[in-house]
């Protein structure tokens, strides 16, 4: 699955995107964030507050408890502020 990272999430991880084979137990965005946070210190830093991370599955915003299903891409980004 393609995972896209935006803004300071991308900066902390050090890459804009990656392809990851997700384990079967990752079925929701909450599961994905927990899985990613265990991939190393840069991921742990990016996802230390998973509740604020916004998620889009195949370009549609979803809640953290929604099923990922057979999505092709998931985008992860922090909340945005206006100016």
C-alpha positions as CSV (number, residue, x, y, z in Angstrom):
1,X,0.0,0.0,0.0
2,X,1.2,3.5,-0.7
3,X,1.5,5.7,2.3
4,X,1.8,9.5,1.7
5,X,3.2,11.8,4.4
6,X,2.6,15.6,4.4
7,X,3.9,18.7,6.3
8,X,5.8,18.0,9.5
9,X,4.9,14.3,9.4
10,X,7.0,14.1,6.2
11,X,9.7,16.2,7.8
12,X,10.0,14.0,10.9
13,X,9.9,10.7,8.9
14,X,12.3,12.0,6.2
15,X,10.4,11.0,3.1
16,X,7.2,12.0,1.3
17,X,5.9,8.5,0.6
18,X,6.6,4.8,0.7
19,X,5.1,1.4,-0.2
20,X,4.4,-0.8,2.8
21,X,3.0,-4.3,3.0
22,X,0.7,-4.0,5.9
23,X,0.1,-6.9,8.3
24,X,-3.4,-8.4,8.4
25,X,-4.1,-6.9,11.9
26,X,-3.9,-3.4,10.4
27,X,-7.5,-2.7,9.4
28,X,-8.2,0.9,10.5
29,X,-6.2,4.2,10.4
30,X,-5.8,3.9,14.2
31,X,-4.2,0.5,13.6
32,X,-1.9,1.9,10.9
33,X,-0.7,4.8,13.1
34,X,0.1,2.4,15.9
35,X,1.9,0.1,13.5
36,X,3.9,2.9,11.9
37,X,4.9,4.4,15.3
38,X,6.8,1.2,16.1
39,X,9.0,1.4,12.9
40,X,11.7,3.6,14.4
41,X,12.3,6.8,16.3
42,X,11.4,9.1,13.4
43,X,8.0,7.4,13.1
44,X,7.5,7.4,16.8
45,X,8.1,11.2,16.8
46,X,5.8,11.8,13.9
47,X,2.9,9.8,15.4
48,X,3.4,10.5,19.1
49,X,0.0,12.1,19.2
50,X,-2.0,10.0,16.8
51,X,-5.3,11.6,17.7
52,X,-4.3,14.8,15.8
53,X,-3.2,13.1,12.6
54,X,-5.7,13.5,9.8
55,X,-6.2,10.5,7.4
56,X,-7.4,10.2,3.8
57,X,-8.0,6.8,2.3
58,X,-8.0,6.9,-1.5
59,X,-8.3,10.7,-1.3
60,X,-11.3,10.7,1.1
61,X,-11.0,11.9,4.7
62,X,-11.9,9.2,7.2
63,X,-12.2,8.8,10.9
64,X,-9.5,6.7,12.7
65,X,-12.0,3.8,13.3
66,X,-13.1,3.4,9.7
67,X,-12.0,0.2,7.8
68,X,-9.1,0.6,5.4
69,X,-10.4,-2.2,3.2
70,X,-8.5,-2.7,-0.1
71,X,-7.4,1.0,-0.3
72,X,-4.6,1.8,-2.7
73,X,-3.3,4.9,-0.9
74,X,-3.4,6.4,2.6
75,X,-2.4,10.0,3.2
76,X,-1.3,11.1,6.7
77,X,-1.0,14.8,7.7
78,X,-1.2,17.0,10.7
79,X,-4.0,19.5,11.2
80,X,-3.7,22.6,9.1
81,X,-4.0,26.1,10.2
82,X,-5.2,29.0,8.1
83,X,-3.6,32.4,7.7
